[in-house]
Amino acid sequence: MTKIVRMSEKMENGTIEPFYPETHVEGLTGAENWQKFALTQADGKRKVLGVLNQNLANLNSGWYEGTAPSDLEICLELGLPEKAGTSYVFQLSVMEGENGWKQFELILNHENQIFYKNLQENNINGDWVCLINNDTLTLNFSRKAELLWEGELRKNDGIAKLNKPITDFQAIEIVHSTINGNNNYITRFLNDERTGKIIFGMNIPDDGLTKSIRFSETKVTFDSTTWKSCYIDVDNQISIMDTVSGLIATPNTQSITIHKIYGLYY
């Protein structure tokens, strides 16, 4: 049987005002300006995980603390960073976005290391990035590149099949060379919905005597269905002499050779 207790509160003017605790609490929690999701324990301390025994991807938004297992394979299965090792005490912040992404920030209490990663809405784990390491305490925001394809691709060579779709990455990087030069060049593209990526090339003679400059334009087209293949769609070259009466582009010159394609995280 539930018993409702009537309580009273003495006001400043000396009068006694009765209230029922249940009604009083309902009135308080009905207020609009309060956090309706518990990110911490009731006393404001981090939620305690103990020795981690569940995948990080299953955690809701919140601030946690725990200990990594002593077995590295188990640590990796649970989503912990490989470079952090085993048996360490950590503080973990998890925040879920409206679109299903989750962000993880892992702090090793005694190692002066901070790791960061994203979990995408399709449950694809991004790699952990060490933002601060225990040797130099230097912030590390350098890019991480993943090789998607390697070989030689020119106009009319066919299709290059990538290991992963370029939509898994924030940007792509194409390593290429020109037909008139021996050096490799890098062209980067931020990912967007455009299937065609344009690479421009230029060759200026080293001897200072030859009076011509060559320009090239190459269009690399990606499959918009899977985003896992590409080919060279357009490849034109034009030479400019010191006396020019007209400019005519020469098509299909194989002026640029693609050697590698990378996917980039930042």
N, C-alpha and C positions, 0 to 999 in steps of 0.2 A: 504494500500500500504506500502511495506517495503522499507525503504530508507537506502542505504548503504552509510555510511559516510567515507570520506577519511580523514585520520589523518596523521600528520607528526611528526617526532622526530628529534631533533637537535643532531647531533653526536659530538664527542669530537673535531673533526677537523673543526667544524663550518658548515659542509654541512647539508642540510635538506633532510631526507630520508622519503618518504611517505610510509604509509602502511594502510591496511584496517583491523579494529579490528577483524572482523569475521575470516579472514585468519590468523591473528596473534594468536588468541585463539586456533584455530585448530592446529596450529603448536606446541603450548605449550602442549596441552592435548594429542598430539600424542607421547609424550615422554614415555619411557618405565618405568622409575623409579618413579611411583606414585601410591598411594593407590586408587584402582578403586571402592572400596566399602566403603560407608560412615559409619564408626562405631560411629561417634559423629555428632553433629551439625557442621555447617560450621566454627564456631568460636572455635571448640575444646571442647565445653562443652557437658555434657551428654545429650542424647535425653530425653525429658520430657514426661512422661506417664500420669502425673496427678494422680487422684485416679484410681487405676488399674481397668479396665473393660474388659480385655481380658485375655485368658489363656496364661501363660508364654510359653507354648509349641509352640505358634504361632509366637513368636518374632524371628526375624532374628538376626544374630550375631550383637552385638553392646554393647554400654555402655549406661545404662538408669538410670533415677531416677524417683521416684514416691512415692505414698502414698498408704498404704494398706487400703482396705475398713473397715468400722466399724463393719461389720457383719462377724463373724468367719466362718460361713458356706460358705459365698461367697468367703472368702479368700482361703478356702480349694478347692472350685470348680475351682478357677483360678490358683491353683498350688502353692500357698504360703505355707511356713512351719507352721504347727499347733503351735509349741512351741513359735513362734515369737509373737503370739497374733494378735491384730488388731490396725488399725489407726496409724501405725508407718510410719516414713519416711525412705525410703530405697534407696540404690544404687545397681544396678543390672548389672552384666556382663554376657553376653550370647555369647558363642562361639560354632559354629557348625563344626563338623569334616567332613572329606571327606566321611566317611562311614555312615553318617546320624545321628550319636550321637550328642547330645547337652550337654554342660556343663554350669551349672548355679552357680554363686557365688553371694549371697545376703548379703549385709552389712546393718545393722540397724544403722542409723546415730547416734542416741542418746543412744543406749543401749550397745555399745561395744560387739556386737555379729556378728559372721560371719557364714553363713550357706552355704552348698555346696551339689549339687546333680547332677546326670546324667540322661538324657533322652535317652533311647535306640532307635535304628533305627526302631523298631517295635512299637514305641510310648508307651512303658512300662516305667512308671515313677519309678525311684529309689527313695528311701526315702531321705528326707533331713537329713544331718548330721551337727550338730553344731560343727564347728571347734574351735571357740573361744566363751566362754560364758562370761556373764557380771559379774560373781562373782569372778572368779579367773584368767580370761584371759589366761587360760591354753589351749594349743593346744590339741585337742582331735582327735586322729587318731585310736581309738579303733575299733574293729570289731563290726559289727551288725549281730546278728544271728536270723534266722527265722526258727521256728520249722516246719519241713516238714512231720515228721512221729513220732509216739510214740507207744510203745507196747513191745512185746517180739518176736524176730525173731531168729530162729535157723535153722540148716540144716534140710531140709524136712518139714519145717513149711509152705511152700507156698510162696506167693508174698506179699511184703509190698507196698501199693499204696501211693504215696507221694502227698502232696497238690499242689506242683508246680514242674515243671521240674528242674533238677539240673543245666541245662544250663542257667537258669536265674541268676545264682550266680557265684561269682569268685572262690569259694571253697566250699567244703562240710565237715561236721564234723560228725563222727559216734561215739556215746557213747555206750560202750560195756563192758561186764564183762566176766571173764573166769569161767569155770565150777569148777575150784579148788580154786577160790578166791571170796571174798565178796565185793571187791572194784570195782568201775566203772572206766573205762579208756576212753581216748579220742584219736581218730586217725583222722587227718585232711588230706585232699587230695585237691590239686589244680585242678581245672576243666580242663580236656583235653578230647580228643576224645576216650580215652580208656574206654571200658565198665566195665572192671574188676578192682576192688579195693581190694588190699591185706591187711589183718589185721594180724599182728603177735602177739602172746601172749607167756608169759613165767611165770612159777610158781616155785619159790624156797621155800622149806619148812622153816618155821619160827623157828622150834626147833633146827636146826643145827645138828640134829642127822640122819634124814632120808637121805639116800645117793642116791637121785634121783632128777632130774630136768625135768620138763615137758615143752615142746615147742609145740605151735600150730600155724597152718596157715589156715586162712579162706579167701576165695575169695567171695566178694560181687559183683554180676553182675547186671548192670543196663540195662534196655530196651533202645536200641539205636534208637528206632523209636520215642518214646514220651519222654524218659528220666524221666518218672514219676513213675516208679516202679522198684523194685529190689528184688533179692532173694539170698540166700546163695548157691553158686554153688559148692564150695569145702570146706571141713572142716576136716583137718587132725591133729592128735596129735602124738607126739613121746616122750617117756621117756628115759632119759639117766641115767644109773646107774654108780656107781663108777668103776665097772668092766664091760666093754662092749665088746662083741664079734661081734656084728652086730647091725645095726639100722634098725628097721622096723616100718614104720609109720602106725598108726591105722586110717583108714578112717571113715568118717561119725560119729564122736564122739560127735557132738554137744558141742565142747569144748568152743565155744564163743556164747554169747547171745547178740544180738543187742537190745538196749533199745530206742535210739532216733537217728534221723538223722536231721541235721540242714543244711540250706543253709547260706553261709557267704558272707557279703559285707565287704570290707575294705575301 
